[in-house]
Amino acid sequence: MSEFPTHAATPITSPEAVRGTLGILGAGRVGTSVARAALKAGYAVNIAASGDPSQIALIVEIVVPGAKAVTAAEAVASADIVVLALPLHKYRSIDAAALSGKIVIDAMNYWSPIDGTQDDFEEGTSSETIAEYLPGARLVKTLNHIGYHELEADDKPSGHPHRRALAVASDDTQAAYAVMHFIENLGYDAVNTGSLASGASFEPGTIIFGAAHTAAEIHQELARWNAAVA
Ligand SMILES: NC(=O)c1ccc[n+]([C@@H]2O[C@H](COP(=O)([O-])OP(=O)(O)OC[C@H]3O[C@@H](n4cnc5c(N)ncnc54)[C@H](OP(=O)(O)O)[C@@H]3O)[C@@H](O)[C@H]2O)c1
């Protein structure tokens, strides 16, 4: 039985899954790290790169034992939550129609000093641009401000005084709650910053983006951020 809210467009399709099925688009550093963390937390994981699953089957078997290499279409179709873990500049290769009605985590970042200037992302947050491209998706920005190498190392049980927190932003309150639940299950406190636009508070270049913080520290920084932008 899935812990995610039931939603007509996101049926639970993996009876073996304890907590639901994650569909990850991107089998690189972030995608495989999220996959391992999710498997550890009791989720079923389907993971896809841009091409045929046979191209990543061996690497998935080795670096993410327990996950299944599938096509992007299969990863999306079977998912209770989809994770976007591909390079931001490739976002137009995502099948927007397939994501309609899905809860979708946007873990991607726009980092112009590294990636170069991309005109699509010069206004607002990168997730707002992604939301425009995916009008039917229930988009939630999170997992973008933790290093892929930290995700599996920094998890802690609920109530631990030094438990790290991850910020969550969405214009869809129910989707945000479902993703916060997922984040908590990964071993992190989840802090809801509000609308998708509020995700500006944890994009590259911000204090929250730059280091590990507890929930109290993120709330404190959010108060400072909100006062500064008011
Ligand atoms: N580095 C970090 O610690 C960190 C932390 C948080 C977030 N991020 C963000 O996470 C994103 C991914 O970063 P990364 O370092 O994991 O990238 P990466 O190692 O280059 O991996 C990218 C993956 O995306 C796949 N891909 C490309 N287009 C796809 C599509 N349409 N559908 C499915 N998969 C597709 C690629 O597959 P092919 O090889 O087949 O093209 C590849 O497996 C970036 O936006 C980055 O800014 C990074």
The ligand as an ORCA input file, in Angstrom:
! r2SCAN-3c Opt
* xyz 0 1
  N      26.078     17.539     -8.911
  C      25.282     17.599     -7.843
  O      25.688     17.295     -6.705
  C      23.852     18.017     -8.033
  C      23.028     18.056     -6.905
  C      21.686     18.370     -7.067
  C      21.189     18.611     -8.340
  N      22.006     18.593     -9.436
  C      21.399     18.785    -10.755
  O      20.941     17.488    -11.191
  C      20.933     17.424    -12.619
  C      21.663     16.170    -13.071
  O      23.022     16.294    -12.719
  P      24.024     15.036    -12.837
  O      25.311     15.525    -12.312
  O      23.408     13.818    -12.276
  O      24.101     14.872    -14.437
  P      24.848     13.713    -15.255
  O      25.726     12.922    -14.344
  O      25.416     14.378    -16.453
  O      23.641     12.731    -15.701
  C      22.635     13.165    -16.539
  C      21.735     11.988    -16.900
  O      20.555     12.497    -17.525
  C      20.235     11.614    -18.597
  N      19.292     12.247    -19.525
  C      19.472     13.241    -20.407
  N      18.313     13.511    -21.039
  C      17.377     12.668    -20.528
  C      16.001     12.445    -20.758
  N      15.299     13.183    -21.639
  N      15.356     11.483    -20.055
  C      16.020     10.730    -19.149
  N      17.329     10.900    -18.867
  C      17.998     11.853    -19.556
  C      21.583     11.281    -19.180
  O      21.476     10.160    -20.004
  P      22.269     10.061    -21.417
  O      23.682      9.755    -21.057
  O      21.546      8.960    -22.121
  O      22.127     11.415    -22.092
  C      22.349     10.994    -17.887
  O      22.063      9.681    -17.440
  C      21.536     18.737    -13.112
  O      20.510     19.611    -13.474
  C      22.290     19.269    -11.886
  O      22.365     20.674    -11.893
  C      23.331     18.299     -9.295
*
